Amino acid sequence: MVSTVATVERDTYRPAVQAADLACRVVQGVGVPIGSLEQDSILAAARRRTGLKDWGSEDFLVPLAKILPAARRAPLTPLARVIARQMFVAAVANRLRTQDWFGRHPGAEDTAITQPVFIVGFPRSGTTLLQNLLSLEPGARALRFWELQSPTPTSDDRAKDRAHRLGTARSTLRAAYFIAPEMQTVHEIGPETAEECWPLFANTFAVLNWDVASGFREYGDWLLGYDMVGPYAEYRRQLQMMAAYQPTRQFILKCPEHLWFLDALLAVFPDARIIWTHRDPMDSVASYCSLVSLNRRMLYGRYDPQALGSHIEESFATGVHRAMQARLRHPDAHIMDVSFRSLVKDPVGVVRQLKEQLDIPHSPDGDARTQDWLTNERKDKRGAHVYQAERYGLEPARVYGRFRDYVDRFEVRLRHKV
């Protein structure tokens, strides 16, 4: 029997995290710069960490100069300042390592990325399920948590490299689950799970997740007017590195943030195959609020659920309308629509149909592969994550009014009464 108690109920740090935050406050109070968000300090730390100096194009310094002031002005806890600093240092370090890797593998720049599949749509609309099922075919490849966290190979010895990067991923997840143990039920992440590809954009410092999930709104507003073709080109370069190191017939990529930037995506990947999943916006917004509340709590120590709901509702509306307008500008783009309800009702049939439309081979045991995956027990299985829309101030009449064009255009079936 599924619990009616919300999966995420705590709005503040639990005692163990409060203790960690206090320790960070004490250390920062005596002048140790573990939470410094100054640009020179971050760039220098990344160079020390890697022993490298060349990060290639300096275009990333433009969005970097926008996110850092936004982070400094945000009411981050001492613990969160340490986390944010490490995130930014890691992103610069990834740039340095990537540039070094290409310098040692000059032919990798010519690696073809052919007809990549991009699964977009609201978060919590079946994108994770679809990515996992489509990537079961041999030669189809989703990006795993461990390689998204550390995209650059660390050794030409495959076994040694994998062990090293898996170790880094496990350490990251231990820290994340210590701060937010509810994550396993909301969205289970393991070192080997297929995940969203936005971390590759973090290495360009042009990533909308830092607004939508983390609340750096002034940065997010600026990013919506930024030319994302450059960051998408760098994203493609990272995919080339991954494909050159481990040959891949077709990438199966997933990230809701592509909705906001379909023009740039299609400029860099003109042969992209895009799958747009559709779900009742009330359910998607409410579910996502519950998910990112964990991130807000981590960064700020406490958060206002209703302010979070307002932000996510507005952000999703912006994203979906930008995507609808982009589709009008690209009538020849390969974009397929999938109903969340249809996917949940008949995942085997939906996957088979998509493979036909996408020219993805369907092996004789393809249906069996899909069914086997569906029988795997996950802690975040459907129904395990419990949330209430009213907690986040979400009202059906207002939400459906805001998304009316979207609902009508894609004939989205609504579950809530107005």
N, C-alpha and C positions, 0 to 999 in steps of 0.2 A: 504494500500500500504506500503510495507516494505521500510524503510529508506535506502538510499545508504551511509549515513554517518556512519563511523565506530563507533561501540559501545564504544570502548576505544580509545580516541584520545589524552587525556592529558597524557604527559610523566612525569609531575612533580606534586608535592603536590598542591592541591587547597588551597586558602587562609586560610580556617578554620583549615586545617591540618597543614599548615605552622605555625600557631599560637600555636597549641598544641606542635609541634616540638620545637619551640622556648622556650616554658615554660619548657619542659624537659631539654633543654640545660642549662637554667638558674639554675634549681634545681641541675643538675649534676655539674654545675660549682662551686657551693658552697660546694661541697663535700658530698652531699647526695647520697648514693650508689644505687639509683633506677635503674641504668643501669649496675650494676656490672655483669660481665660474668666470674667471678672467681669461680672455682669449690667449694671451701670450703664455700663461701658465699651462693651459690645456695643450697647446701646440708643442710646447717644450716637453711636457710629460710624455706625449705620444712618441716623440723622437727619442727620448731616453728609453722608453719601454721597448722600442723596436731596434734601436741602433741605426735607424734609417733617417734620411733627410728629404728625399724627393717624393712629394705626394702628387706629382703630375699637375694637371690643370688646377689653377687657383680659383676657379669659379666658385668653389664651395665656400670660400671666405665671405661671399655676399650673404647667403642664408645663415652662415655661422654668426655673422655680425648682427643678425636679427634675433636668432634664438637665444643667444647668451644674455642680452639685456632683458628679454622677456622672462627668462628663468631667474635672473637676479632680482627682478621686481616681484616675482611671485612669492607668496608666503610659504616657501618650502621649509620643512622641518630640517634640523641639522642632519638627521639621517638621510633625508631626501637630497640634500645638497651633495652629500657624499655619493649617493647613487647617480645623480645627474652628472656630476663631474666624471665619474667612471664611465658612464654611457658616452659622453662626448669624447673623452680620451680614447676609448675603444674605437669609436668611429674614425677618428683621425689615424689611429694605428692601423685600422683595416685599409685605409687609403694608402698608407705608406707601404704596407706589405703587398697590396695588389700591384702597385706601380713597380715594386721590386720584382715581383713574380713575372710580370710581362717583360721586364728587361732581360730576364733569364730565359724566357720562352717567346721570342719575337714572332714566331709563326702563329701564336694563339690569337692574334688580332684578326686573323682571316677565318676563324672558326665560324661556320654558318649556324645561325639560329633560325630554323625553318618552321614556319607556321606554329609558333608557340600558342598554346591555349591559355587564355586569361579568364578566370572565373571571377566575376564581379557581382555586385548586388549588395543589398544591405548586409551588414554583419548580422549573424544569427539567422540567415535565410537559407541555410543548407549548403553554403559554399564549402565548408569543411568536408561535409559528407561527399559532395560531388567530386572534390579534388581527390579524396582518397580512393573513390571508386574508379575514376577515370585513369588514375596512375597505376592501377593494378596490372595493366597490360605490359608485357615485356617491351622495353624501349621507350615507354612513357615514363617521365620522371617528375615527381614533385620534389620540392626543396624541403629538406629535413631541418629540424630545429638546430641541430649541431652545426650544419654547414651555413645556415643563415647567421648564426652568432659569430662564426669564424669562417668567412667565405674563402679565404686564401689558403691553399694547401701549405702545410708546414714542412713537408718532406716528400721526396719522390718515392719513398717507401710507403706504399698504400696502407699497409697494416699499421705502421707506426703513426702515420698522419691521422688515420681514423681514430686510433686510440687517444691521441693527444687532443683532438678537437672534441671527441665525445666526453673526455674528462673535463674540459672547459665548460661544456654544456651542462653536465651534471652539477658542477659547482654553482653555476648560475641558477639552476632550478632549485637547488637546495635553499639558496638564499631567498628566492621568490616564494617558495612554499612556506618558509619560516615566517615571512611577512604576511602572506595571504594564503593560509591553508585552504580556504574555500575554493580556490582556483581549480582544484582537482575535480570538483563537481560542476562548476560553471563551464570550464573548458580545460579538459585534461591535456597537459603538455608533458611530453617525455623527450629525451634526447633524440629519439628516432621518429617522432611524429611529424607529419607534413604540416607546415605552418604558412602563414601569410608572409609574402615577400617584402613587406615594408622595411624590414631591417636593412635591406640592401640600399634603400633610399636614404637611410640614416647616414650612410657613409658619404652622401652628397650634402647632408644637412638640409635637404629639401624633403621633408616628410610630414604629411598632414597628421599623422598619428600623434605628434607632439602637441597638437591642438585638440583634436577630437578626444583622444584617450587621456591626455595629461593636463589639458586645460590652459595651455599657453595661447590664449585667444588672439592677442594682438599679433603674434607670429602667424597664426593660422589665417587671419584676415589678410595679412601681407602676402602669404604664400599663394592665395587664390589668384592674385594678379601677377605672379611670377612666371616667367617663361620656363616651363618644365621640360622642354625638349632636351636641354643639356643634361639634367638629372636622369632622364630616361635613356639617353645615350650612354651615360656612365653605368646605369643599371644593366643595359644590354652588354656592356663590356665585362661586367662581373659574371653574367651568364656565359659569355664566351670562355672566360677563365674556367668556370666549372665544367663546361662541356669539353674543353680541350683536355682537362685533367681526367675526366670520366666521360667518355663519349656517350652522347644522348641523342636519340632519334627525335624526340619531341618533349618539350617542357610542358608540364601541367601546372600552371601558376595560379595563385589565388590571393587576392587582396581587394577588399571593398574600396580602398582609397583610389583605385584606378577609375572609379566612377567619376570622381571630380576632375580627372585629367585625361579623358578619352582622346582629345585632340592630340596631345603630346604622345600618348601611347601609339596611336595610329601613324603619327609622323615618323616614329622610330621603328615601328613594327608594322609596316603596311600590309603584310600577309598574316597578321594576327587573326586567330579564331577566338572570338569573345562569347562567353556564355554569361548571360545576365539572369540571376535568380530573382524571383519576385515573391514577396511575402507581405501579409497584412502589416502595414507600417507600425501600428500600435504594438504588435508583438515584437517586431524587430527592435524598435526604439526601447521598449521596456526591458527586454532581455539584455540589450547592449548596455543600458544604464547599470544594470546589476553587475555585468562583467567589469565595466571600467570603473565602477565605484571602488573596486579593489585597488586600482592604480591611483585614483584620487586620494584614497585613504593613505596609501603608502607615501605619496608626495607631500600631503598637507596635514597628516595626523588626524584630521577629521574633515568631513565634507558635508555640504548641504544637498540632500537628495533632490529637492525640487529645483534648485539652481542647475544641478547636473541634468535633470530631465529637460529643462528648457534649452540648454546648450545642445544636447544631442538631437532633440527634435529639430531645432533650427539647422544644425549642421547636416543632418540627413536630407532635409528638404532642399538645401542648397546643392548637395551632391547629386541628388536624383534629377533635379531640374537642369543642372549643368550637363548631365549625361544625356538627357532627352534632347537637349538642344544640339549636342555634339552629333547625335545620330542623324539629325536632319542635315547636318553639314557633310556627313559621310554616308550617303545612301548606298554605296557599293561595299561598305565594310561588312565583313562576315560576323554578324552578331545574331546569336540564337537566344531565345527567351525560354526560361524554365520556371514553371510554377512550383513553389515550395510544397504545396499540397500534393501535386502530382509526383514529385520526387519522393516524398515520404510514403505515399500510397503504393507506388510501383517503382522502386529504385532500379530494379533489374531492367525493366522495360525502358525507362528514361535513359539509362546509361547506354543501352544497346542502340537506341535511336540517335543519341548524340554522337556515338562513335561513327555511325553511318554518315551523319551530316558533316563530321569533322575529318573524315577519311582516316580515322584511327583504326588500325586492324582489330578485329574482334576474333580472338583465338577460339578454338572449339570449346575450351573450358572457361571462356570468358564469363558466362552467366554463373558458373559454379564459383569462380573467383569472387565475384560480387557477393554472392550469397554467403560464402565463407566469411568474408570481411564483416558482413552485417550481423553475423552471429557472435562475433567477438564481443566480450564484455568490456565496456568502458565505464569509468566512473562518472563520465558526463553523458551517459546514455539519455535518450529522449525521455523527458519527464523527471529526471533527477534534479535539474536546475529549476528551483521554484522562485518566482518573483511576482511582484504586484505593481501594475502600472500606476496606481494611485499614489504609491510611495514616492514616485518621482514627479507627481503633479501632472500626469498625462491624462487628458480628457479626450474621449473619442470624437466628440463634435469638433473640437479645435484641430486635432491631429488629422482627421479625415478631410477637413476643410483645406488644410495646408497641402495635403497630398492628393487632392481630388484629381488633378490632371494626370498624375501618375497612375492612380487607381483605375481611372477610366481608360487610359491608353492601353494598359496591360491586363485589363479585366481581372484585377486582383480581388479575390473573394475575401470579404471582411467578416471577422468573427465577433466583433463587438457592436452592440446596439448604440445608435446615436439618439 
